[in-house]
Amino acid sequence: MTPLYLLIAPIIAKADNKLDQAVKGTPLESRAEIYIYLGSFIQYVLGTLGIVLIILIIYGGFTWMTANGDSAKIDKAKGILMASIIGLIITLTAYIITFTVVTDLQQFTQTT
């Protein structure tokens, strides 16, 4: 659990008990699943983006290999590779953060 959860857990537990009583028997009773589905969708999108970036890295490497010493093509390939690697790092970081938050949220909703 993250420190933020530890600070607000007692407040959420009191509010959640009253919310459980209020939504009992309504479609809102399974509200925690919405966040889990949203987190899973974000993970899917980030995974797909990671695959696209890997393909761009391969394309940049292929462009560099077939440049035949042409400095313009080499510069283009370097730009593609740098942008793809930076994008991949950002995507992986976002995926890790999303995975951690979804996992913590699932554990938090199962314990309350």
N, C-alpha and C positions, 0 to 999 in steps of 0.2 A: 504494500500500500504506500501511497505517496503521503508526504507530510500534510498536504492539503486535506486529504480525506480524514486524517487523524484529528485535525482541528475542527472540522465541521460535522463529523460523524454523529456526535450527540444531538446536534440540532436537527440533522436529517432524520435521525431515528424517531424523535418526537413528532416531527411533521409527517413522516412517512406513516406512522401509526394512525394519525388522524385521516390522512389521505386514503389509507387502506379501508377504513370504515366508510368513508364518503363514496368511494368508487366501487364498493362491493356489489357484485351483480350487474355491473355495467360493462360495456366494451372497453372502457379505460382500465379495467382491472389488470390487463397485461401490458401496461405502459412501458415496462423496462425492456421488453423485447424490441421496441421501436429503436432504441439506442443501439442495441446489439445488431439489428439488421442494417442500420445506417453505418455503423462501424465496419461491418463486413463488406458493405458496398464500397466504402472508401478504400479498404484493403484491396478489393478486386481491381478498382480503377488504378491504384498505385502499382499493383503487380503488372497490369497490362502496360502501363507507362514504362515500367522498368524493362519489359520485353522490347518495347519500341526503341528505347534508348540503347539497348544492347545491339539491336539491328543497326542503329545509326553508327555505333562504334565500329562495327564490322564494315559498314559502307565507307566510313572515313579511312579505315586501314586499307581497304581495297583501292580507294581513290589515290592514296599515297603510293601504294605499290605500283599502280599503273600510270603514275605521273611522268615517268621517263625523264626525270630531271627538270621538268618544267616547273619553275619556281611559283608560278601562279596557281597551278594545281596542287602543289605541295602546301602552299599557304591556305588554300581552300580546305584541304584535308586536315591540316592542323587545327583550323577553326572548327570544323565538324567534330573532331575528336575532343577538343577542349570543352566545347559546349555540351557534348554528349556525356562526358565524364562528370562535369559539374552538375548537370541535370540528374545523372544517375545517383550521385552522392546526396543531392537534395531529396530525391525520390526515396532512396533507402532510409534516410533519416526520418522522413515523414511516415514511411511505412512502420518503422520501429516505434515511433511515438504513438501512432494509431493502434498498433498491436498491443502496446503496453496499456493504453487507456481502455481499450475494449476488454482486455483480460481483467484489469482491475475493476471495471464496471460490472462485468459478469460475476466476479467474486463478491463484489459489494452488494449486488442485488440478490444474490443467492443467500447471503448471510443475514439480510434484514427481512 
